[in-house]
Amino acid sequence: MRERLKSKVDAARSYARSNPKEAKWSLGGAVTGAVAGFAIGGVGIAAMGGAKGANFLVVMLVLAIVLGLVGNRIGIALDRQGG
């Protein structure tokens, strides 16, 4: 189990070294999304007289995934340009 985990970590490090912008922008987007989701997560939605509040953890997770994907695409483009 430990060797398997170590090999996965080594593979992730190797990928991050070969695609530095992609790794940086993906992580930055995910962190930004998590912070934004935490900040606005308690906002409720009111319609037809009833109000439903969204769990802030769900909003935080969704924004982290979405902004992580956006950052990933930006990073891929920057890695391809070499910039």
C-alpha positions in Angstrom: 0.0 0.0 0.0 2.8 2.4 1.0 4.8 1.7 -2.2 1.7 2.2 -4.3 1.0 5.6 -2.7 4.7 6.5 -3.1 4.7 5.7 -6.8 1.5 7.8 -7.3 3.1 10.7 -5.5 6.3 10.4 -7.6 4.2 10.3 -10.8 2.4 13.5 -9.8 5.6 15.2 -9.0 7.1 14.2 -12.3 4.0 15.5 -14.2 4.1 18.8 -12.3 7.8 19.2 -13.2 7.1 18.6 -16.9 4.0 20.8 -16.9 4.7 23.6 -14.4 2.2 26.2 -15.5 -0.6 23.6 -15.7 0.0 22.4 -12.2 0.4 25.9 -10.8 -2.8 27.3 -12.5 -4.9 24.2 -11.6 -4.0 24.4 -8.0 -4.4 28.2 -7.9 -7.8 27.9 -9.5 -9.0 25.2 -7.1 -7.8 27.2 -4.0 -9.4 30.4 -5.3 -12.7 28.5 -6.0 -12.6 27.0 -2.5 -12.1 30.4 -0.9 -14.8 32.0 -3.0 -17.2 29.1 -2.3 -16.5 29.4 1.4 -17.2 33.2 1.3 -20.5 33.0 -0.6 -21.7 29.5 0.4 -24.3 30.5 2.8 -26.4 32.4 0.3 -29.9 31.1 -0.1 -32.2 30.9 -3.1 -35.8 32.1 -2.6 -38.5 31.3 -5.1 -42.3 31.2 -4.8 -42.4 32.0 -1.1 -39.9 29.3 0.0 -36.2 29.8 0.7 -33.6 27.1 0.4 -30.1 27.6 1.6 -27.2 25.9 -0.1 -24.7 24.1 2.1 -21.5 26.1 2.0 -19.4 22.9 1.6 -21.2 22.0 -1.6 -20.8 25.5 -3.0 -17.1 25.5 -2.0 -16.5 22.1 -3.6 -18.3 23.0 -6.9 -16.5 26.3 -7.3 -13.1 24.6 -6.5 -13.7 22.0 -9.2 -14.9 24.6 -11.8 -12.1 27.1 -11.2 -9.6 24.3 -11.0 -10.7 23.2 -14.4 -10.5 26.7 -15.8 -7.0 27.1 -14.3 -6.0 23.8 -15.8 -7.0 24.9 -19.3 -5.1 28.2 -18.9 -2.1 26.3 -17.7 -2.2 24.0 -20.6 -2.3 26.9 -23.0 0.7 28.6 -21.2 2.7 25.4 -21.2 2.1 25.0 -25.0 3.3 28.6 -25.6 6.3 28.1 -23.5 5.4 31.2 -21.5 
